[in-house]
Amino acid sequence: MAFGYNRKRLVVDLTNMKTRSEEPDEVWYRKYLGGWGSIAYHLLNMVDADVDPLGPENVLVMSTGVITCLLYTSDAADELDGV
């Protein structure tokens, strides 16, 4: 595995007050590259296209990229990006 990844993701479910740790394989990291790729993956797989932007079924994703080090990007589905 290339430098820049710690190979773990923390998933926080604020509705049920639960957390879990995930360890995707190297193929996942090579395909989505972290940062915006990771955000896009999670939004497309976790949120329906017609979700209420401020509703409880929406998600907030924060993800670091390989080059960003400690900086992170975040996004949520909203009516402006059409997701």
C-alpha positions as CSV (number, residue, x, y, z in Angstrom):
1,M,0.0,0.0,0.0
2,A,1.3,3.4,-0.9
3,F,2.0,6.0,1.7
4,G,-0.8,8.4,2.6
5,Y,-3.4,6.0,3.8
6,N,-4.0,4.5,7.2
7,R,-6.4,1.8,5.7
8,K,-9.2,2.5,8.2
9,R,-12.4,4.4,8.0
10,L,-14.5,5.5,11.0
11,V,-18.3,5.4,10.4
12,V,-20.3,7.4,12.9
13,D,-24.1,6.9,13.1
14,L,-25.4,9.9,15.0
15,T,-29.0,8.6,14.9
16,N,-28.3,5.4,16.7
17,M,-25.2,6.7,18.6
18,K,-23.0,3.9,17.2
19,T,-19.5,3.8,15.6
20,R,-17.7,1.2,13.6
21,S,-14.3,0.9,12.0
22,E,-14.0,-0.4,8.4
23,E,-10.8,-1.5,6.6
24,P,-11.3,-1.4,2.8
25,D,-8.8,-3.3,0.7
26,E,-6.1,-1.7,-1.5
27,V,-8.3,-2.1,-4.6
28,W,-10.9,0.3,-3.1
29,Y,-8.2,2.9,-2.4
30,R,-6.8,2.6,-5.9
31,K,-10.3,3.0,-7.4
32,Y,-11.6,5.9,-5.3
33,L,-8.3,7.6,-4.3
34,G,-9.7,9.2,-1.1
35,G,-10.9,12.8,-0.8
36,W,-13.6,13.6,-3.4
37,G,-13.6,10.0,-4.7
38,S,-14.4,8.6,-1.3
39,I,-17.1,11.2,-0.8
40,A,-18.7,10.4,-4.2
41,Y,-18.6,6.7,-3.4
42,H,-20.4,7.1,-0.1
43,L,-23.0,9.6,-1.3
44,L,-23.8,7.4,-4.3
45,N,-24.1,4.3,-2.2
46,M,-25.8,5.7,1.0
47,V,-28.2,8.4,-0.2
48,D,-31.1,8.2,-2.6
49,A,-31.4,10.9,-5.3
50,D,-34.5,12.4,-3.9
51,V,-33.3,12.7,-0.3
52,D,-34.3,15.8,1.7
53,P,-31.1,17.9,2.0
54,L,-31.9,18.6,5.7
55,G,-33.6,15.3,6.5
56,P,-32.3,12.7,8.9
57,E,-31.7,10.2,6.1
58,N,-29.0,12.4,4.5
59,V,-25.4,11.8,5.4
60,L,-22.3,14.0,6.0
61,V,-19.1,12.6,4.7
62,M,-15.6,13.9,5.7
63,S,-12.6,12.4,3.9
64,T,-8.9,13.1,3.6
65,G,-7.1,12.6,0.3
66,V,-3.6,11.4,-0.2
67,I,-2.0,14.8,-0.7
68,T,-4.1,16.8,1.8
69,C,-2.5,15.2,4.9
70,L,-4.5,16.6,7.8
71,L,-6.9,18.7,5.7
72,Y,-10.2,17.1,4.9
73,T,-13.0,17.7,2.4
74,S,-16.7,17.2,3.2
75,D,-20.0,17.2,1.3
76,A,-23.6,16.2,1.7
77,A,-26.3,15.5,-0.8
78,D,-28.2,18.7,-1.5
79,E,-30.5,20.1,-4.2
80,L,-27.7,22.2,-5.7
81,D,-25.5,19.3,-6.8
82,G,-28.4,17.2,-7.9
83,V,-27.4,14.2,-5.9
